[in-house]
């Protein structure tokens, strides 16, 4: 019996424990990767908002006219609460701050951030994308109010033309609620502390991927760096596995007792309930990692450690898939109107333009602008303005779905629609019917100079199939034609749809 006992203990020490430890290491590696994904999701949301305001004609025109109407229309306190951001700063190409406003959207009060005065805080100029051969920057920055996340982008026209005239920076405070969300995604316990002494973090690793030449542990620490590469935050991570495997666990003791009763029965139990589940579980996980295709594990009759590991692994896979779906939606759908955002539209438009060009089919664009929308906000407030945009986008979305098209928010109160494989007559009918359907919403607009209700102006450009052979007609030129027609519609009385056929 001593021989059998020694054999079992040796098998667990040399084979079972290393396999369990490797599986736990894979699981903890996924937890760290999920934590990084959750952090990146926060930046994706902030970058998407920043992009929509930076690549916009109204913002570009403000940098030349400094019209206060642009600020009053777009950066009131309600905007910060709606976008869930805490500050906006606009700079010219010489790092001079031409506008800045901070508003804590949770506490609903203003606060000061002198660190964003780039003429007195020169090291912080790295937040602007001027010296890195890129149009955007994002990261963390230390302030007297604690660490903040930021995203910046070069100001451009809506069609991405024109010389750079400055940058917009959006900021968001790092809050406990964000950390709690990240912990929920990664299924770990998570806390953080602000770093005041760099020497205390010399031996800590940066949050960058999974396990880095480390073993399994119940808890570990990672640091986050600011945009200048300085330690900013210490992340204290408590892993899902708070009990690491030991040599003599309950199952092994039971098996040893069973071997004292009957060696043959004990051998059967070891083979049935230890070896086979471990090999199958490890093989399944390794195969999924090799194929990069995560799926839940389905095994029965597992012993305690395998059951805890598999249940935790399956929960993590479910949460990662859920967060990936949410991340996909955030990156493509405008949060307020629930239609495509501009970035998603540009991807779809590029694909449909190439299809239309290759297959010689028609393509039609509609640029829609809400008439006197600033006056609408002035009369009824930004919350009513948001509700009006949501109602309008309901009409746009229904019209697009009924005619095999798409609708997207192009910037502010400007929207764009795309249709393919329609005749000119069908396209013209849709544009007129769209305008009538918006009027039929009967959204009272006392500030309008053309109607008692909310109206739209529509600029349309229709490319016939034969136009696809003309090399001078491009995806950008079609948008420009629609923009010209929108300008003409607004200058000839508004509440109308004008079309240019090519």
Secondary structure, DSSP 8 states (H G I E B T S, - for coil): -HHHHHHHHHHIIIIIHHHHHHHHHHHHHHHHHHHHHHHHHHHHHHHHHHHHHHB-HHHHHHHHH--HHHHHHH-SHHHHHHHT-SEEEEE-TTS-EEEEEEEETTTTEE---GGG-TTT-GGGGGGSTTSSSSSEEEEEE--TT--EEEEEEE-B-TTS-S----EEEEEEE--HHHHHHHHHHHTSEEEEEE---GGGGTT-EES-SS--S----SEEEEEEE-TTS-EEEEEEEE-S--S---SS-HHHHHHHHHHHH-HHHHHHHHIIIIIHHHHHHHHHHHHHHHHT-------SS--HHHHHHHHHHHHHHHHHHHHHHHHHHHHHB-TTT-SB-HHHHHHHHHHHHHHHHHHT--EEEEEEEETTHHHHHHHH-HHHHHHHHHHHHHHHHHHHHHTT-EEEEEETTEEEEEEES--HHHHHHHHHHHHHHHHTT--B-TT-SS-SB--EEEEEEEE-GGGGG-TT--HHHHHHHHHHHHHHHHHTTSS-EEEEE-
